[in-house]
């Protein structure tokens, strides 16, 4: 995104406090007559988070702790006659001491002050900067996530806890709709040139819960057709690969998923079976360049790949760099979809373990807008894999524009069925043969 331009980075955020059971927000009047939020330069050696906390305290005297990232804006400026790209990240924070009043740094701004939430929103809408208008709506959604403790109460639920998952979803579902509304506002302001496939598929209709199968046979059949039999271990031998190909043929799985080195072998072993050859690229770190991703995609296609699972640049998404994520996924899609008559399926692996829940939703939309056919939860190499909560959110993001692949840690019948119930169309697992074995659904 930045090319050869000089980069300036800044960080800050929206600080909230509660006084007499009423929420207040910290605002500043800057030197240009705007109502804004405190922010400033990222110093060498600082993280985004450290810079945000320091700048807020330096500008306003308020000590705060971070609750969540809010988002990022980039725009061009001219500094001393030189073109510069400004990158600004904002965070949602809470005041450490609700009784502490602001002490503005007067050489930097006119004043700093708390206002009741609704008043702060009105002031910011009236006198704030247009590219940050989405920020309060996003913050309100994330504050509910935080106060309801849904990170632990919902997102961390194990996939086999059907009872609690089904109890929680009706409470969480309306919140996800508000999240997508806030994300639409954000991306319209920060990335207006990106296509918006979700505008033709409203998010509230994207999640379609699948009822639990009435019998073990029906459950086995539903799981079987969704499985991508997977072997991505670095020590895997050719004989190991041929074994899983035979298992996939025997059980009529959707695909076999392997590393690029085994593409041709798998393509030959699966010929005429109806089982697809799925190959990972940029795997497992997502740390290659977009150009390298495109070239790797073309090479595995030449070797017989039918489906491409690409890892997004996870570090970029963690710092809300949606432009780089889009560029990388788009590079894969351009190569995979070059032959319009015979396009290959592209799945974007988000590696959700490293992302906030909101970032999972945003990454899903960005990947689908870049052309991905699926969004996928995990590589299987992170500390955690697929979660039902993430799959439900991704299914809403995909709506009618794409599909979801759950992968990582799917080892039991309950796991598999619940992922399908909550929106997954594919299941990436190394335990496919066990999941459909004769004792799997006893």
Secondary structure per residue as TSV (DSSP state, phi and psi in degrees):
chain	resnum	aa	ss	phi	psi
A	1	X	-	360.0	-41.9
A	2	X	-	-81.6	-22.7
A	3	X	T	60.5	-135.4
A	4	X	T	-96.7	6.1
A	5	X	S	-65.9	147.9
A	6	X	E	-65.9	143.7
A	7	X	E	-112.3	135.0
A	8	X	E	-118.0	134.5
A	9	X	E	-118.1	139.7
A	10	X	E	-139.2	156.5
A	11	X	E	-146.6	151.0
A	12	X	E	-171.6	-152.3
A	13	X	E	171.2	-179.2
A	14	X	E	-101.6	114.1
A	15	X	E	-98.2	131.2
A	16	X	E	-118.9	153.1
A	17	X	E	-143.7	163.4
A	18	X	E	-119.9	122.9
A	19	X	E	-127.5	122.4
A	20	X	T	51.6	45.8
A	21	X	T	64.0	19.0
A	22	X	E	-120.9	134.1
A	23	X	E	-82.0	134.7
A	24	X	E	-124.5	155.3
A	25	X	E	-123.9	143.4
A	26	X	E	-87.4	124.7
A	27	X	E	-121.9	161.2
A	28	X	E	-130.5	152.4
A	29	X	E	-100.8	112.7
A	30	X	E	-83.3	179.0
A	31	X	T	-69.8	-10.5
A	32	X	T	-102.8	8.8
A	33	X	S	84.9	11.1
A	34	X	-	-98.4	149.8
A	35	X	E	-84.0	125.7
A	36	X	E	-143.1	-173.4
A	37	X	-	-117.2	147.2
A	38	X	-	-65.7	137.0
A	39	X	E	-162.5	164.9
A	40	X	E	-171.1	-177.3
A	41	X	E	-64.4	144.4
A	42	X	-	-82.8	121.5
A	43	X	-	-83.6	154.6
A	44	X	T	-53.9	133.3
A	45	X	T	89.2	-10.7
A	46	X	-	-87.8	151.5
A	47	X	-	-85.4	166.0
A	48	X	H	-55.5	-45.3
A	49	X	H	-64.1	-44.1
A	50	X	H	-62.4	-40.8
A	51	X	H	-64.7	-41.9
A	52	X	H	-61.3	-47.4
A	53	X	H	-63.3	-44.5
A	54	X	H	-64.5	-47.3
A	55	X	H	-63.5	-39.8
A	56	X	H	-62.5	-44.0
A	57	X	H	-69.1	-38.4
A	58	X	H	-66.3	-40.1
A	59	X	H	-79.1	-32.8
A	60	X	H	-123.2	-12.1
A	61	X	-	79.5	2.7
A	62	X	-	-95.2	125.0
A	63	X	-	-88.0	130.6
A	64	X	E	-139.7	159.6
A	65	X	E	-122.0	147.0
A	66	X	E	-80.7	134.1
A	67	X	E	-98.0	-40.5
A	68	X	E	-167.9	153.7
A	69	X	E	-71.1	143.6
A	70	X	E	-99.9	-40.3
A	71	X	E	156.6	-171.1
A	72	X	E	-146.0	141.9
A	73	X	E	-125.0	139.3
A	74	X	E	-126.9	142.2
A	75	X	E	-159.7	154.6
A	76	X	E	-83.9	143.8
A	77	X	E	-136.7	171.1
A	78	X	E	-119.1	124.3
A	79	X	E	-123.0	114.5
A	80	X	T	55.3	40.6
A	81	X	T	79.7	1.9
A	82	X	E	-110.8	136.2
A	83	X	E	-70.0	132.1
A	84	X	E	-133.5	143.2
A	85	X	E	-103.3	120.7
A	86	X	E	-91.9	129.3
A	87	X	E	-118.3	121.9
A	88	X	E	-126.9	122.8
A	89	X	E	-108.4	138.9
A	90	X	E	-120.7	147.0
A	91	X	E	-125.0	157.2
A	92	X	E	-95.1	126.9
A	93	X	E	-131.9	159.8
A	94	X	E	-120.5	144.3
A	95	X	E	-65.6	139.0
A	96	X	S	-69.8	-38.5
A	97	X	-	-123.9	107.3
A	98	X	T	-65.8	-18.7
A	99	X	T	-86.7	-12.9
A	100	X	-	-73.3	132.1
A	101	X	-	-100.6	151.2
A	102	X	-	-65.3	147.4
A	103	X	-	-126.4	94.0
A	104	X	-	-67.3	147.0
A	105	X	-	-84.4	93.5
A	106	X	T	-65.7	-24.0
A	107	X	T	-72.4	-15.1
A	108	X	T	-104.7	-27.6
A	109	X	E	-153.0	164.8
A	110	X	E	-78.9	-43.5
A	111	X	E	-163.9	162.9
A	112	X	E	-131.9	140.1
A	113	X	E	-162.8	153.0
A	114	X	E	-92.4	145.7
A	115	X	E	-136.4	150.2
A	116	X	E	-54.1	147.5
A	117	X	H	-50.8	-54.2
A	118	X	H	-62.3	-37.6
A	119	X	H	-67.3	-39.4
A	120	X	H	-64.3	-42.0
A	121	X	H	-60.4	-45.1
A	122	X	H	-63.8	-43.2
A	123	X	H	-63.1	-43.3
A	124	X	H	-66.6	-39.1
A	125	X	H	-64.7	-37.5
A	126	X	H	-78.7	-41.0
A	127	X	H	-124.5	6.5
A	128	X	S	-86.6	-179.5
A	129	X	-	-84.1	137.6
A	130	X	G	-61.8	-35.2
A	131	X	G	-74.7	-3.8
A	132	X	G	-114.2	13.2
A	133	X	T	-62.6	-26.8
A	134	X	T	-75.1	-13.1
A	135	X	H	-66.6	-41.0
A	136	X	H	-68.6	-38.7
A	137	X	H	-62.4	-42.3
A	138	X	H	-64.5	-43.0
A	139	X	H	-62.1	-38.9
A	140	X	H	-63.9	-39.5
A	141	X	H	-64.8	-44.9
A	142	X	H	-69.9	-30.2
A	143	X	H	-64.7	-37.4
A	144	X	H	-65.1	-43.0
A	145	X	H	-55.4	-43.7
A	146	X	H	-69.4	-48.4
A	147	X	H	-67.5	-31.6
A	148	X	T	-81.2	-7.0
A	149	X	T	55.8	41.0
A	150	X	H	-74.8	-16.4
A	151	X	I	-59.8	-41.1
A	152	X	I	-93.1	-38.8
A	153	X	I	-75.7	-26.0
A	154	X	I	-118.3	-56.9
A	155	X	I	-65.1	-32.7
A	156	X	T	-89.1	4.6
A	157	X	-	-61.4	133.1
A	158	X	-	-66.5	149.7
A	159	X	T	-64.2	-22.7
A	160	X	T	-92.1	4.7
A	161	X	-	-90.2	68.6
A	162	X	H	-58.9	-41.1
A	163	X	H	-62.0	-49.4
A	164	X	H	-71.1	-36.8
A	165	X	H	-59.8	-46.6
A	166	X	H	-67.7	-30.6
A	167	X	H	-71.1	-38.5
A	168	X	H	-79.2	-34.9
A	169	X	H	-56.4	-41.9
A	170	X	H	-60.7	-26.3
A	171	X	H	-78.4	-37.4
A	172	X	H	-81.7	-32.2
A	173	X	H	-55.4	-46.5
A	174	X	H	-62.6	-32.8
A	175	X	H	-64.6	-39.8
A	176	X	H	-63.2	-34.7
A	177	X	H	-61.4	-43.7
A	178	X	H	-66.1	-35.0
A	179	X	H	-61.0	-46.5
A	180	X	H	-65.9	-34.9
A	181	X	H	-62.7	-42.4
A	182	X	H	-67.3	-39.5
A	183	X	H	-64.4	-36.8
A	184	X	H	-63.2	-42.3
A	185	X	H	-60.8	-44.4
A	186	X	H	-63.3	-52.1
A	187	X	H	-68.8	-29.4
A	188	X	H	-63.5	-33.4
A	189	X	H	-85.6	-37.4
A	190	X	H	-95.4	-24.7
A	191	X	-	-140.8	58.5
A	192	X	T	-64.9	-23.3
A	193	X	T	-78.5	-11.4
A	194	X	S	-75.2	138.1
A	195	X	-	-64.5	155.9
A	196	X	-	-126.2	77.8
A	197	X	G	-61.3	-24.2
A	198	X	G	-72.6	-13.5
A	199	X	G	-66.7	-19.9
A	200	X	G	-101.3	2.9
A	201	X	S	-143.3	96.7
A	202	X	-	-63.9	136.8
A	203	X	G	-57.3	-32.5
A	204	X	G	-66.6	-17.9
A	205	X	G	-97.4	1.3
A	206	X	T	-75.0	-31.0
A	207	X	-	-91.0	122.7
A	208	X	-	-125.1	101.6
A	209	X	-	-66.2	131.3
A	210	X	-	-92.5	128.6
A	211	X	-	-67.3	149.0
A	212	X	-	-60.0	137.4
A	213	X	-	-57.9	146.8
A	214	X	S	-74.9	-21.6
A	215	X	S	-141.2	160.4
A	216	X	H	-58.5	-36.5
A	217	X	H	-63.6	-44.3
A	218	X	H	-63.5	-40.0
A	219	X	H	-62.0	-44.7
A	220	X	H	-61.6	-40.3
A	221	X	H	-66.0	-40.6
A	222	X	H	-64.6	-42.1
A	223	X	H	-68.6	-43.9
A	224	X	H	-57.1	-44.9
A	225	X	T	-73.5	-10.6
A	226	X	T	-99.4	-12.5
A	227	X	E	-74.3	133.3
A	228	X	E	-107.3	106.0
A	229	X	E	-69.1	121.3
A	230	X	E	-121.7	134.4
A	231	X	E	-143.5	102.7
A	232	X	-	-121.3	9.4
A	233	X	-	-64.9	139.6
A	234	X	T	-64.2	-25.4
A	235	X	T	-88.0	2.7
A	236	X	-	-60.1	133.4
A	237	X	-	-94.1	168.3
A	238	X	H	-61.0	-38.0
A	239	X	H	-65.4	-36.0
A	240	X	H	-61.9	-42.4
A	241	X	H	-64.8	-43.8
A	242	X	H	-64.5	-33.9
A	243	X	H	-63.3	-46.3
A	244	X	H	-70.6	-28.7
A	245	X	H	-63.6	-43.0
A	246	X	H	-64.6	-40.7
A	247	X	H	-62.3	-41.9
A	248	X	H	-64.4	-39.3
A	249	X	H	-64.4	-43.6
A	250	X	H	-62.8	-38.3
A	251	X	H	-99.1	0.4
A	252	X	T	56.8	47.8
A	253	X	-	-70.4	166.6
A	254	X	S	-69.4	-40.3
A	255	X	E	-163.3	166.8
A	256	X	E	-115.2	131.0
A	257	X	E	-113.7	123.4
A	258	X	E	-141.1	172.2
A	259	X	-	-75.6	160.8
A	260	X	G	-56.2	-34.0
A	261	X	G	-58.8	-27.3
A	262	X	G	-99.7	9.5
A	263	X	H	-57.5	-53.9
A	264	X	H	-62.9	-40.6
A	265	X	H	-61.2	-44.4
A	266	X	H	-67.9	-42.1
A	267	X	H	-58.3	-43.6
A	268	X	H	-67.3	-42.3
A	269	X	H	-67.4	-26.2
A	270	X	H	-99.9	-1.1
A	271	X	T	-53.0	129.5
A	272	X	T	77.9	2.2
A	273	X	S	-90.6	-20.2
A	274	X	S	84.3	-3.6
A	275	X	-	-88.1	131.3
A	276	X	E	-80.8	154.9
A	277	X	E	-99.2	109.8
A	278	X	E	-107.8	131.8
A	279	X	E	-129.9	138.1
A	280	X	E	-89.2	146.2
A	281	X	E	-133.4	153.4
A	282	X	S	61.1	30.2
A	283	X	T	-104.2	142.2
A	284	X	T	-99.5	2.9
A	285	X	T	-94.6	-20.8
A	286	X	-	66.1	28.4
A	287	X	-	-107.8	16.8
A	288	X	S	-93.3	174.1
A	289	X	-	-82.2	163.6
A	290	X	H	-61.4	-40.3
A	291	X	H	-63.3	-40.8
A	292	X	H	-65.1	-38.3
A	293	X	H	-60.8	-45.9
A	294	X	H	-60.9	-42.0
A	295	X	H	-69.0	-41.2
A	296	X	H	-62.3	-38.8
A	297	X	H	-61.7	-45.8
A	298	X	H	-62.7	-39.1
A	299	X	H	-66.2	-44.7
A	300	X	H	-71.6	-27.5
A	301	X	H	-65.1	-42.4
A	302	X	H	-61.1	-29.1
A	303	X	T	-86.1	-5.3
A	304	X	T	117.8	9.5
A	305	X	-	-67.6	133.7
A	306	X	S	-96.2	-29.1
A	307	X	E	-135.4	142.6
A	308	X	E	-121.3	121.4
A	309	X	E	-105.5	109.1
A	310	X	E	-107.9	139.7
A	311	X	E	-87.0	127.7
A	312	X	-	-68.4	161.5
A	313	X	-	-70.3	93.9
A	314	X	H	-61.4	-41.6
A	315	X	H	-60.1	-37.5
A	316	X	H	-64.1	-43.4
A	317	X	H	-67.3	-33.8
A	318	X	H	-61.7	-29.9
A	319	X	T	-103.7	24.2
A	320	X	T	61.5	29.5
A	321	X	-	-87.9	78.7
A	322	X	H	-69.7	-23.5
A	323	X	H	-66.7	-44.3
A	324	X	H	-68.0	-40.1
A	325	X	H	-59.1	-47.2
A	326	X	H	-59.8	-45.8
A	327	X	H	-60.0	-42.3
A	328	X	H	-69.3	-46.5
A	329	X	H	-65.6	-39.9
A	330	X	H	-62.3	-35.4
A	331	X	H	-63.0	-40.6
A	332	X	H	-67.0	-44.2
A	333	X	H	-66.5	-36.6
A	334	X	H	-60.3	-41.7
A	335	X	H	-71.7	-44.8
A	336	X	H	-71.9	-29.1
A	337	X	T	-103.6	11.7
A	338	X	S	-60.8	-38.4
A	339	X	S	-91.7	96.5
A	340	X	G	-60.3	-27.6
A	341	X	G	-76.1	-26.2
A	342	X	G	-137.7	61.0
A	343	X	-	-69.6	147.6
A	344	X	-	-91.7	151.8
A	345	X	E	-78.9	133.1
A	346	X	E	-114.5	130.1
A	347	X	E	-119.9	126.2
A	348	X	E	-95.0	118.4
A	349	X	E	-87.2	119.7
A	350	X	-	-88.0	-22.4
A	351	X	-	53.4	66.7
A	352	X	G	-61.3	-24.0
A	353	X	G	-52.0	-35.8
A	354	X	G	-92.8	0.5
A	355	X	S	-112.0	149.7
A	356	X	-	-70.9	166.0
A	357	X	H	-60.8	-41.4
A	358	X	H	-64.0	-38.8
A	359	X	H	-67.7	-30.9
A	360	X	H	-61.0	-44.9
A	361	X	H	-63.3	-45.3
A	362	X	H	-67.5	-43.3
A	363	X	H	-61.9	-37.2
A	364	X	H	-61.2	-48.8
A	365	X	H	-62.1	-43.3
A	366	X	H	-64.6	-43.8
A	367	X	H	-64.0	-41.8
A	368	X	H	-67.6	-38.5
A	369	X	H	-64.7	-30.6
A	370	X	T	-76.3	-9.0
A	371	X	T	118.8	-1.3
A	372	X	-	-63.6	144.0
A	373	X	S	-87.7	-29.2
A	374	X	E	-131.2	155.0
A	375	X	E	-114.6	141.1
A	376	X	E	-124.9	143.8
A	377	X	-	-71.9	-44.6
A	378	X	-	-154.7	159.8
A	379	X	-	-85.5	-23.0
A	380	X	S	90.7	-3.2
A	381	X	-	-105.5	-7.2
A	382	X	S	-82.5	167.4
A	383	X	S	-60.0	-26.2
A	384	X	S	-133.4	159.4
A	385	X	-	-112.6	-134.6
A	386	X	-	-70.9	143.7
A	387	X	-	-125.8	142.3
A	388	X	H	-61.3	-39.1
A	389	X	H	-60.2	-41.3
A	390	X	H	-67.3	-41.9
A	391	X	H	-62.4	-42.1
A	392	X	H	-60.5	-42.2
A	393	X	H	-66.6	-43.9
A	394	X	H	-65.2	-35.1
A	395	X	H	-65.2	-37.4
A	396	X	H	-65.8	-41.8
A	397	X	H	-61.9	-39.4
A	398	X	H	-72.1	-36.2
A	399	X	T	43.9	-127.0
A	400	X	T	-95.9	9.6
A	401	X	T	-95.6	-9.8
A	402	X	-	-173.4	-171.4
A	403	X	E	-134.6	175.4
A	404	X	E	-123.1	137.1
A	405	X	E	-114.8	121.0
A	406	X	E	-91.2	132.3
A	407	X	E	-150.6	146.2
A	408	X	S	104.7	105.1
A	409	X	S	80.9	16.4
A	410	X	-	-88.1	102.5
A	411	X	-	-127.5	-9.3
A	412	X	S	-126.4	162.7
A	413	X	H	-59.6	-44.3
A	414	X	H	-61.1	-42.2
A	415	X	H	-56.1	-54.2
A	416	X	H	-59.9	-47.6
A	417	X	H	-64.4	-42.1
A	418	X	H	-67.5	-36.0
A	419	X	H	-63.5	-39.3
A	420	X	H	-67.4	-41.6
A	421	X	H	-60.1	-35.7
A	422	X	T	-100.8	26.6
A	423	X	T	115.2	-8.5
A	424	X	-	-72.9	141.6
A	425	X	S	-104.2	-24.3
A	426	X	E	-130.3	153.0
A	427	X	E	-127.4	113.2
A	428	X	E	-90.3	117.9
A	429	X	E	-154.1	146.7
A	430	X	S	-90.4	0.3
A	431	X	-	-108.2	24.8
A	432	X	H	-56.3	-45.4
A	433	X	H	-64.2	-35.7
A	434	X	H	-69.4	-36.7
A	435	X	H	-66.1	-29.5
A	436	X	T	-109.9	7.0
A	437	X	S	-64.7	165.7
A	438	X	T	-63.6	-24.1
A	439	X	T	-97.0	-1.5
A	440	X	T	-66.0	-28.2
A	441	X	T	-118.8	20.0
A	442	X	-	-70.3	360.0
